[in-house]
């Protein structure tokens, strides 16, 4: 499970995109939507094989549907 605490405005949401098929292969058309939980906690579950190494970014989906990619370097994760 991937999780982040991020305060969004009404009508906005968070999603993930990354370098593996399960995270959309960097395609904005294939974002993985995250679920909002109380306290501005956003999370989603993604199934990837054990030992997989992946890179991803959080993407803010604005009210008008446009995307704002997180600035800076990609997050990196190695699945145990």
Wavefront OBJ file of the C-alpha trace (Angstrom):
o trace
v 0.000 0.000 0.000
v 1.235 3.483 -0.874
v 0.108 6.353 1.319
v 0.640 10.103 1.593
v -0.810 12.857 3.747
v -1.688 15.768 1.461
v -4.316 18.475 1.831
v -6.313 18.870 -1.350
v -8.994 21.421 -2.171
v -12.630 20.486 -2.769
v -12.931 18.641 -6.085
v -9.246 17.697 -6.298
v -7.791 14.216 -5.899
v -4.468 12.405 -5.906
v -3.184 9.660 -8.162
v 0.033 7.782 -8.892
v 1.896 7.104 -12.085
v 5.149 5.219 -12.505
v 7.517 3.187 -14.600
v 5.822 -0.223 -14.305
v 2.680 -1.494 -16.027
v 0.788 -1.575 -12.709
v 1.423 2.174 -12.304
v 0.527 3.127 -15.855
v 4.001 3.113 -17.461
v 4.217 6.927 -17.063
v 1.020 7.401 -19.106
v -1.209 10.195 -17.725
v -4.171 8.347 -19.255
v -3.492 5.371 -16.957
v -3.143 7.018 -13.547
v -3.833 4.906 -10.458
v -6.421 6.812 -8.435
v -5.857 7.099 -4.698
v -8.620 6.954 -2.073
v -9.169 9.803 0.409
v -9.392 8.986 4.110
v -10.072 11.286 7.042
v -7.231 13.654 7.865
v -6.209 14.130 4.222
v -4.642 10.689 4.062
v -4.575 9.290 0.544
v -3.772 5.642 -0.190
v -3.953 2.940 -2.811
v -2.894 -0.670 -3.183
v -0.859 -1.812 -6.148
v 0.129 -5.437 -6.789
v 3.667 -5.830 -8.105
v 5.944 -8.884 -7.979
v 8.301 -9.369 -5.025
v 11.724 -7.952 -5.816
v 10.322 -5.399 -8.250
v 12.042 -2.021 -8.339
v 9.861 0.867 -9.336
v 9.816 4.636 -9.624
v 6.692 6.734 -9.282
v 5.292 10.208 -8.736
v 2.204 11.579 -7.072
v -0.087 13.545 -9.367
v -2.648 16.117 -8.242
v -5.808 15.914 -10.355
v -7.308 19.405 -10.392
v -11.028 20.238 -10.523
v -10.877 20.884 -14.265
v -9.208 17.498 -14.875
v -5.758 18.923 -15.553
v -2.760 17.330 -13.845
v -0.067 18.773 -11.621
v 2.879 16.395 -11.248
v 4.832 16.437 -7.975
v 8.051 18.439 -8.402
v 11.504 17.004 -7.877
v 12.887 13.528 -8.148
v 10.826 10.364 -8.540
v 10.076 8.223 -5.509
v 11.867 4.866 -5.644
v 10.686 1.636 -4.054
v 11.981 -1.927 -3.970
v 9.259 -4.429 -3.091
v 10.292 -7.007 -0.482
l 1 2 3 4 5 6 7 8 9 10 11 12 13 14 15 16 17 18 19 20 21 22 23 24 25 26 27 28 29 30 31 32 33 34 35 36 37 38 39 40 41 42 43 44 45 46 47 48 49 50 51 52 53 54 55 56 57 58 59 60 61 62 63 64 65 66 67 68 69 70 71 72 73 74 75 76 77 78 79 80
